[in-house]
Amino acid sequence: MKRFAILCVFDDDCAKQAIEASLTSFIHAFDIRYVSKLEQAREIISSAANEQPLAMVVAQHFNGFEGSKLLIELEHNPIHKPARRILVSSERDFGAIISAVNLGRLDHCETLPLRADSIRPVIVKELTSFIINQDEDNILNYATVLDQKRILRSHIDAKVQHYQRGFIDYHLVSDQELTEKVIQSLREFFAISDESNACRTYSADHLLTKEGEDNRFLWFITEGEVALYKKDDYGVQREVVRHGKGNIVGGMSFVTGEASFSTGLTLCQTEVIKLDRDIFTQVMNSNTELLPLFTNLLLRHFNRRLQRSIFTKLELQKTIESLELAHQQLIEREKMAVLGQLVAGVAHEINNPIAAIMRGTEVVIQNVQKLVEMDYQPIDKTMSEQLFQHALASHPLSTAELRKRSRELEKSLPDRVVAKKLVNLGLEKDTTLLKLAKNQPEKAKALLKHYETHHQTGSTLRSMDNCSKRIAEMVKSLKGYAKPGEEHFQYANIHEGIDDTLVMFENKLKFHRVEKEYNEVPLLYCQPNALQQVWTNLISNAIDAFPEHGELTVRTAQTRLEGQSWIKVSVQDNGSGIPIELQEKIFTLNFTTKKEGHFGLGIGLSVCQQVVALHQGRIEVESQPGQSTTMTVWLPVLQQNIKESL
């Protein structure tokens, strides 16, 4: 006996034959009953009330056969009330049709003569509507005989609605309750048949997934614990998370098809349900309640993973900020250590110009006193002023040059002292004084003594001015180097920064040879103080590598490479060079090649590399062991997106 029946009530043979022809294809899905009397129909409806509901009733209403009353009576029968109702009548029975529509919820009315090809689509439509409303769970069983598109669409809509309702309902369920529901449903499924041995028990240290390898399975943990490991940049395997009951291992790679993100190992005896894609599909299709349950659990698993990732990222950000602060402090330590060495050298260098200024001050005081008391009658005042201005502005001649000129002048003058004074004052070509020196040497000597006071005063003031400027340059260089690391990008001349650095090292470089080969380069958009730290580290390393007679060469040039304009700065020394096996390590933090007795934290070149990278440049080393080392800094002239990268 089928689940539903179709009742046809006709006493007209022609109409009955048409109905029978149209219902032939439905005999595999419905029980079909034909009667010719209304009493027989009522008896069937009454006797089948508790056994087989009617899906459709087709009744005639003509020639005194009042089938409309039977359809109206169905409205009061709770078992057969959902049945679809089709009335077959003549056009003259219009009143009966109206009555059936108003009182009996008539679904369709067909007029005589009845044809099988016209009534069959109506039957398909009405039976499809009935099955969609009354047999949702078995709706697919009727897809081959009814309206297949409507059946499939209704089935899909029902499943989606069921899934949505189930998914939303489960969001209030706790993780533990949801886990127990999924475990129970899975165990019930595999209790019937478990040909794939999905329910498994593993001992400790059993490998589930391996990082970087393909994974075709999903492990659902029902008891025990699994740890996930991932290799760091050094190849060391580190534990990242542990999963217990209700968690999923291999879920991401199972869903996406990507290689396993981590390695999964059981930590103790662990029970799992192992699913491949085919078995997973079977399980989900077998139980409509399980899909929303499992989906909800899977989403919670991914959500926990995302939360852990976010928290880990926040912790890493804090750690990075702490490391950056510590690194900056370490950089400042090296900077201050270098600065301490520089200050000691600069202090020694400053002693000389300060002593010169002090000596010059005494000379100027004495000379000013002489000038105040001087009688200008015997001398030419204009000549005195010229000698003073000339001495104030000009550079003194070398002693060798002075001796040479003095010997030449002595040949024509009787007094050697007078000749030497004329040369020192630059008056050896003054005809008036030469004549006086030949004829009256003593008078000329007295006059030149007055002129010497003016000349010496100007010369001493010039020397004091040069010494004060020298001190200012040294202080400026130290001040620039000692500035805090934070600064803004600005346009600067890199030659000034290099020169300031060389000034700071003059105490050490005065015993060696320094060559500067500067070519014309454009202003660079940079952090000048940060770059000065680069020049300081490179020059300091070169000095430390010097032999007894060191040679330092600093070159600058503008060049094009790969369609980009670059400023190229190279610092070359004639030291012992760097072994080939160490050249790749010199930029590593805490690595140093300084000999014992030379201070170094091993971060100088690392800092240089970072500063150059900040300027979107690069630093290269070229060394020939036993001969020389050249450090080359490449800085792009047009640095794009520097502001955005800060």
CORHU-V612637 format. One record per backbone hydrogen bond with DSSP energy under -0.5 kcal/mol. NH is the residue of the N-H (numbers start at 1). CO is the residue of the C=O. If there is no record, write none. Layout:
BEGIN
nh: <NH:NH>
co: <CO:CO>
END
This chain:
BEGIN
nh: <5:6:7:8:9:10:10:13:16:17:18:19:20:21:22:23:24:26:27:29:30:31:32:33:35:41:42:43:44:45:46:47:48:49:51:52:53:55:56:57:58:59:59:60:61:62:65:66:67:67:69:70:71:72:73:74:75:75:76:77:78:81:83:84:86:87:88:89:89:90:93:94:97:98:99:100:101:102:103:104:105:106:107:108:110:112:119:120:121:122:123:124:125:126:127:128:129:130:131:132:133:134:135:138:139:141:142:143:145:146:148:151:152:153:154:155:156:157:158:159:160:161:162:163:164:165:166:167:168:169:170:171:171:172:173:178:179:180:181:182:183:184:185:186:187:188:189:190:191:192:192:193:197:200:200:202:205:206:208:209:212:213:218:219:220:220:221:221:222:223:226:227:228:229:230:232:235:238:240:241:243:246:247:249:254:255:256:257:260:263:264:265:265:266:267:268:270:271:272:273:274:274:275:275:280:281:282:283:284:285:286:287:290:291:292:293:294:295:296:297:298:299:300:301:302:303:304:305:306:307:308:309:310:311:312:313:314:315:316:317:318:319:320:321:322:323:324:325:326:327:328:329:330:331:332:333:334:335:336:337:338:339:340:341:342:343:344:345:346:347:348:349:350:351:352:353:354:355:356:357:358:359:360:361:362:363:364:365:366:367:368:369:370:371:372:373:374:376:379:381:384:385:386:387:388:389:390:391:392:393:394:402:403:404:405:406:407:408:409:410:411:411:412:413:416:419:420:421:422:423:424:425:426:426:427:428:430:431:434:435:436:437:438:439:440:444:445:446:447:448:449:450:451:452:453:454:455:456:457:458:459:460:461:462:463:464:465:466:467:468:469:470:471:472:473:474:475:476:477:478:479:480:481:482:483:490:492:494:496:497:498:499:500:501:502:503:504:505:506:508:509:510:511:512:513:515:517:517:518:524:526:526:528:531:532:533:534:535:536:537:538:539:540:541:542:543:544:545:546:546:550:552:553:554:555:555:556:557:559:561:564:566:567:568:568:569:569:570:571:572:572:573:574:576:582:583:583:584:585:586:588:590:591:591:598:599:607:608:609:610:611:612:613:614:615:616:617:618:620:622:624:625:626:627:628:629:630:631:632:632:633:634:634:635:635:637:638:639:640:642:645:646:646>
co: <53:31:56:33:58:8:35:11:12:13:14:15:16:17:18:19:21:23:24:26:26:4:30:6:8:37:38:39:40:41:42:43:44:46:48:48:3:5:5:84:7:57:86:9:88:65:62:64:60:65:66:66:67:68:69:70:71:72:73:74:76:77:80:55:57:108:59:87:110:61:90:92:93:94:95:96:97:98:99:100:101:100:85:85:87:89:115:116:117:118:119:120:121:122:123:124:125:126:127:128:129:130:131:135:136:138:139:140:142:142:146:147:148:149:150:151:152:153:154:155:156:157:158:159:160:161:162:163:164:165:166:167:168:169:170:174:175:176:177:178:179:180:181:182:183:184:185:186:187:188:189:189:194:198:272:270:266:203:264:264:260:210:275:249:218:273:219:247:271:271:243:265:241:263:238:236:232:230:228:228:226:221:244:219:250:251:252:253:213:229:209:227:263:206:225:225:202:223:200:220:198:272:218:273:276:277:278:279:280:281:282:283:287:287:288:289:290:291:292:293:294:295:296:297:298:299:300:301:302:303:304:305:306:307:308:309:310:311:312:313:314:315:316:317:318:319:320:321:322:323:324:325:326:327:328:329:330:331:332:333:334:335:336:337:338:339:340:341:342:343:344:345:346:347:348:349:350:351:352:353:354:355:356:357:358:359:360:361:362:363:364:365:366:367:368:369:370:374:376:379:380:381:382:383:384:385:386:387:388:389:390:398:399:400:401:402:403:404:405:406:407:408:409:409:414:415:416:417:418:419:420:421:422:423:422:422:427:429:430:431:432:433:434:435:436:440:441:442:443:444:445:446:447:448:449:450:451:452:453:454:455:456:457:458:459:460:461:462:463:464:465:466:467:468:469:470:471:472:473:474:475:476:477:478:480:526:524:492:493:493:494:495:496:497:498:499:500:501:503:505:505:506:508:509:550:552:515:554:516:492:490:524:526:527:528:529:530:531:532:533:534:535:536:537:538:539:540:541:542:543:548:513:572:515:553:570:517:568:566:564:561:559:635:557:566:567:633:555:631:553:570:629:551:545:579:579:580:580:582:582:585:602:588:602:595:597:603:604:605:606:607:608:609:610:611:613:612:634:632:630:628:623:576:624:624:573:622:571:620:630:569:618:632:567:633:565:565:637:638:639:641:642:643>
END
